[in-house]
Amino acid sequence: MTLIEAIESYLTLKRSLGAVFSADARILRSFGCALGDVSLDAISRDACQAFCRGSGPPTRFWERKHHTLRGFFGYLSTRGHLPTSPLAHASPRVPRSFQAYIYSREELRRLLEATSILETTRSPQQPLTFRTLLLVLYGAGLRPGEALRLRCCDFDLADRILAIWDTKFFKSRLVPIGTDLCKALETYLTVRQRLPLPDETRSAFFCTRTGCMISLAKLERSFVRLREHVGIRRPSSDRWQPRLHDMRHAFAVHRVIAWYREGADVQACLPLLATYLGHINLSGTQTYLTMTHELLGEASLRFERYAALDQEDDHV
């Protein structure tokens, strides 16, 4: 078996199991182009190292390539196509420098108000569309792609439920929403009903003037325009500017802060938050909980209350 044949066989297996595997497919096909259609026993450790490393300092993508190749060579080894993996066992460790941007409620309000700049003569409904989209992203903690894929039939506004189908990790879930968000969706629905429905009730809920689904690229471009208009930015020396996806992070952090203020058992509530966000385990949710000054303050207050109770018990 040659390298190209092995790559295609591996991709076929993964996709038959339901994996999208798009990024890994690009990495593996790039690996095949770099080495050529050689026999599997001709793949050397140095060649794998050179492909993963590329040029310049180590990056997160170096780690990603190493992870993809490890799975590929593990597949070949377990099926007897290779005696051992030519990949170095130790994966590179790259320092994590990225930190999500947690929008304040004031910044969110400014972003929503700024949607008025998106109005055009051809698309007068565009400000309301994007305002409602941002409200759904923050108010329901959805991923941008999940919000864009919502169809008209995915809303049960009577029971205040959104149906999210076949999303990340191939999971579907029902997302309860609050009264205020439900009212905002009802307001947008009156406009949406006047726009074309190319697939009837299965048509995109958030759509262009022709009734077609808004692309992720268009949503992100519009968001950058809004963010720059209201002046939400990190220092120019920072590598990353606030992202659209960070609204989901803000939702998670603000929810935990609210639980602290309500006196809830936050540790017991975190699995509920993980389920709501559509995570397969709690560790996925914990990565969303960036420690902000506000969150740290609420956690400190909770600790102080417990410490005071312990001191009272000691004096009894």
C-alpha positions in Angstrom: 0.0 0.0 0.0 1.3 3.4 -0.9 0.9 6.6 1.2 -1.8 8.1 -0.9 -3.8 4.9 -0.9 -3.4 4.6 2.9 -4.6 8.2 3.4 -7.7 7.7 1.3 -8.5 4.4 3.0 -8.2 6.1 6.4 -10.4 9.0 5.4 -13.0 6.7 4.0 -13.1 4.8 7.3 -13.4 7.9 9.4 -16.2 9.3 7.3 -18.1 6.0 7.3 -18.1 6.4 11.1 -19.7 9.8 10.8 -16.7 12.0 11.3 -16.5 15.2 9.2 -12.7 15.1 9.4 -12.3 18.1 7.0 -9.2 19.7 8.7 -7.5 16.3 9.2 -8.2 15.5 5.6 -6.4 18.6 4.5 -3.5 17.9 6.7 -3.1 14.3 5.5 -3.4 15.2 1.9 -0.9 17.9 2.4 1.4 15.3 4.0 0.9 13.0 0.9 1.8 15.9 -1.4 4.9 16.7 0.6 6.2 13.1 0.6 4.8 11.9 -2.7 3.1 8.6 -3.3 5.9 6.6 -1.6 5.6 3.2 0.0 4.7 3.2 3.7 8.0 1.7 4.8 9.8 4.6 3.1 8.3 7.2 5.5 11.0 8.4 7.9 10.9 10.0 11.2 12.8 13.0 9.9 10.2 13.5 7.1 7.4 13.5 9.6 9.2 15.9 11.8 9.9 18.3 8.9 6.3 18.2 7.8 5.0 18.9 11.3 7.6 21.6 12.1 7.4 23.6 8.9 9.4 26.8 9.2 9.6 29.3 12.1 8.9 28.7 15.8 6.5 26.0 17.0 2.8 26.8 16.6 -0.5 25.3 17.7 -0.9 24.0 14.1 2.3 22.0 14.6 0.6 20.3 17.4 -2.5 19.7 15.3 -0.5 18.1 12.5 1.3 15.9 15.0 -2.0 14.8 16.5 -3.5 14.0 13.0 -0.5 11.9 12.0 -0.5 10.1 15.3 -4.0 8.9 14.6 -3.2 8.0 11.0 -0.1 5.9 11.9 -1.9 4.3 14.7 -4.5 3.1 12.2 -1.8 1.7 9.9 0.0 0.0 12.8 -3.1 -1.8 14.2 -3.9 -3.1 10.8 -0.4 -4.5 10.2 0.5 -2.0 7.4 3.4 -0.7 9.5 5.4 -2.4 12.2 5.8 0.8 14.2 4.9 4.5 13.8 7.6 6.6 12.2 6.3 9.6 14.2 8.1 10.8 17.2 6.2 9.9 20.4 6.6 13.2 22.1 4.3 15.8 20.7 5.5 19.5 20.8 4.3 21.6 23.7 3.4 25.1 22.6 2.5 27.7 25.3 -1.1 28.7 25.2 -1.3 32.5 24.8 -4.8 32.9 23.5 -7.5 34.2 25.8 -11.1 34.7 24.8 -12.5 38.3 25.1 -15.4 38.5 27.5 -17.7 41.3 26.4 -19.2 43.4 29.1 -22.9 44.0 29.1 -22.3 47.6 28.1 -20.2 46.5 25.1 -23.0 44.1 24.1 -25.5 46.9 24.3 -23.3 49.1 22.0 -22.9 46.3 19.5 -26.7 45.8 19.3 -27.3 49.5 18.9 -24.7 49.7 16.1 -26.6 47.2 13.9 -28.4 50.3 12.5 -25.3 51.0 10.3 -26.0 47.8 8.4 -29.1 49.1 6.7 -29.1 49.4 2.9 -31.8 50.4 0.5 -31.8 46.9 -0.9 -31.9 45.2 2.5 -33.8 47.4 5.0 -34.4 44.4 7.2 -30.6 43.8 7.7 -30.2 45.7 11.0 -33.0 43.8 12.7 -31.7 40.5 11.2 -28.2 41.0 12.6 -29.4 42.4 15.9 -31.5 39.3 16.5 -28.7 37.1 15.4 -26.4 38.7 18.0 -29.1 38.3 20.6 -29.4 34.6 19.9 -25.6 34.1 19.9 -25.3 35.7 23.4 -28.7 34.9 24.9 -28.7 31.2 24.0 -24.9 30.7 23.9 -25.0 29.3 20.4 -22.0 28.8 18.1 -22.2 31.1 15.0 -22.8 28.2 12.7 -25.6 26.8 14.8 -27.4 30.1 14.7 -27.0 30.4 10.9 -28.3 26.9 10.3 -31.5 27.5 12.3 -34.6 26.9 10.2 -38.0 28.4 10.6 -39.3 25.0 11.8 -36.7 24.9 14.6 -38.4 27.4 16.8 -41.1 26.6 19.3 -41.8 30.1 20.6 -44.9 29.0 22.5 -42.7 26.8 24.8 -39.6 29.0 24.2 -37.4 26.2 22.8 -34.8 26.2 20.0 -33.9 22.9 18.3 -30.3 22.6 17.3 -29.7 19.7 14.9 -26.5 17.7 14.0 -24.0 20.2 15.3 -20.5 19.8 16.7 -19.7 16.2 17.8 -22.8 15.1 15.8 -25.1 16.0 18.7 -28.5 17.6 18.6 -30.1 19.4 21.6 -33.1 21.5 22.7 -32.2 24.9 24.0 -34.6 26.7 26.4 -34.6 30.5 25.9 -35.7 33.4 28.1 -38.8 35.5 27.7 -36.9 38.6 26.4 -35.1 36.6 23.8 -38.4 35.0 22.7 -40.0 38.4 22.3 -37.0 39.5 20.1 -37.4 36.4 17.9 -41.2 37.0 17.6 -40.4 40.6 16.4 -38.0 39.3 13.8 -40.4 36.6 12.8 -42.9 39.3 11.5 -40.2 40.5 9.1 -39.0 37.0 8.2 -42.5 36.0 7.1 -42.5 38.7 4.5 -39.3 37.3 2.9 -39.1 34.4 0.5 -39.3 30.8 1.9 -37.5 28.7 -0.8 -37.8 25.5 1.3 -41.0 26.5 3.1 -40.8 25.9 6.9 -37.3 24.4 6.4 -36.0 27.7 5.0 -33.2 29.5 6.9 -34.6 31.6 9.7 -31.8 34.2 9.5 -31.7 35.0 5.9 -30.8 37.5 3.1 -33.5 39.5 1.3 -33.8 36.5 -1.1 -34.5 34.1 1.7 -31.1 32.3 1.5 -29.1 31.5 4.6 -26.5 34.2 5.6 -23.0 32.9 5.2 -20.6 32.7 8.1 -18.2 34.9 6.2 -20.8 37.6 5.8 -21.7 37.4 9.5 -18.1 37.7 10.6 -17.4 40.6 8.2 -20.5 42.4 9.6 -19.4 41.7 13.1 -16.0 43.1 12.6 -17.6 46.2 11.1 -19.8 46.6 14.2 -16.9 46.0 16.6 -14.7 48.5 14.9 -17.6 51.1 14.7 -18.1 51.0 18.5 -14.4 50.8 19.3 -14.2 47.4 21.0 -10.6 46.3 20.6 -7.6 44.9 22.3 -4.2 46.6 22.3 -2.7 46.7 18.8 0.2 44.6 20.2 -2.2 41.7 20.8 -2.3 39.0 18.2 -6.1 38.5 18.4 -8.9 41.0 18.4 -12.3 40.2 20.0 -14.1 37.6 17.9 -17.7 36.7 17.1 -17.3 33.3 18.9 -16.3 35.2 22.1 -20.0 36.0 22.6 -20.5 32.4 23.5 -17.6 32.7 26.1 -19.3 35.8 27.5 -22.6 33.9 27.8 -20.9 31.2 29.9 -19.0 33.6 32.1 -22.0 35.8 32.7 -24.1 32.7 33.6 -21.6 31.6 36.2 -21.4 35.1 37.7 -25.2 35.1 37.9 -25.2 31.8 39.7 -22.7 33.1 42.2 -24.9 36.1 42.9 -28.0 33.9 43.3 -26.2 31.8 45.9 -26.4 28.7 43.7 -24.0 25.7 44.0 -21.9 26.6 41.0 -20.0 23.2 40.9 -23.4 21.4 40.7 -24.6 23.8 38.0 -21.6 23.4 35.7 -22.8 20.1 34.2 -26.1 21.8 33.4 -24.2 24.6 31.6 -22.2 21.9 29.7 -25.4 20.3 28.5 -26.9 23.6 27.5 -23.8 24.5 25.4 -23.7 21.1 23.8 -20.4 20.0 25.2 -19.6 16.3 25.5 -17.9 16.7 28.8 -17.3 19.3 31.5 -13.7 20.0 30.4 -15.0 21.6 27.2 -17.1 24.0 29.3 -14.3 24.9 31.6 -12.3 26.3 28.7 -15.0 28.9 28.3 -14.7 30.2 31.8 -12.1 32.9 31.4 -11.3 34.4 34.8 -12.4 38.0 34.6 -12.3 40.5 37.4 -16.0 40.3 37.9 -16.0 36.5 38.1 -13.0 36.5 40.4 -14.7 39.0 42.6 -17.8 36.9 42.9 -15.8 33.7 43.6 -13.8 35.6 46.3 -17.0 36.8 48.0 -18.3 33.2 48.1 -15.0 32.1 49.6 -15.2 34.9 52.2 -18.7 33.8 53.2 -17.6 30.2 53.7 -14.6 31.3 55.7 -16.8 33.4 58.0 -19.1 30.5 58.6 -16.1 28.3 59.5 -14.9 30.9 62.0 -18.3 31.0 63.6 -18.3 27.2 63.9 -14.9 27.4 65.6 -16.3 29.8 68.2 -19.3 27.7 69.0 
